[in-house]
Amino acid sequence: MRIIILLCLIVTSFGITYAGDPFAGKKILDLTYVFNKDTIYWPTAKGFTHEKVAWGKSDAGYWYTSANYSASEHGGTHLDAPIHFGENAWTSAQIPVDRFIGAVSVIDVTERCAANSDYQMSVEDIKAWETKNGPLSEGAIVFMRTGWGKYWPNRKKYLGDDKPGDASNLHFPGYSKAAAEFLVKERKIKGVGIDTASIDPGNSKDYIAHQVFNSANVYGLENVANMDRLPEKGATIIALPMKIEDGTGGPVRIIAIVD
């Protein structure tokens, strides 16, 4: 029996997988930042805390650990549920789970963002991507790659300002209103993501990209890690958030499957 079991196992560079595993031979990328004391949250939000309640050998001699954690829904690698800026839109728990799985299209604007920390993705950026890669498919998940991940977890460089409790002087790239409207109305996407703290640029005062996306029940994934490792097309993501009743967002573990 042991010989049969061993023969049914395939050892790959990503660990041990069973024969017939649909992911065998594929690259699995973790697009999630670890949650700890250094995790970046919105300047006005409660940060992440982790309190060890028990950590070590119990009086009975066995190993036992347990801890409490708390944080804002919006920080680290997380979901913005449509209700965040969309009245009567889906909460975290109401989003159909199939919407968290799909082909991801990565629109790279790193050069423009390097020259302008307040850069906003344009419709022209989207159309240039389509000229190279083909039209975005209906129900696609679109990621905006700004290159901002290189600054994590340096708050001042990542957010543009590190004054506690003050979000009035932030500078980082995001989606423009025109790009958001184009993706919602013309391409009918189901989700967007970005490697910055917000799908709106840091200097936004009205969060119009949030308004456009969320009002159409399009969710956002913010602070996406390791986006520089994703191809522009050909990857599938699975982004499963904490299922919070009445949640406006929450922590999410995002992985990408790349052929």
PyMOL commands that set and color helices and strands:
alter all, ss='L'
color gray80, all
select helices_A, chain A and resi 2-7+82-84+92-94+97-100+110-115+123-133+148-151+155-159+177-185+208-215+227-229
alter helices_A, ss='H'
color red, helices_A
select strands_A, chain A and resi 9-12+15-18+27-30+49-57+63-70+78-80+101-108+120-121+141-145+174-175+191-194+219-222+235-241+249-258
alter strands_A, ss='S'
color yellow, strands_A
deselect
rebuild
show_as cartoon
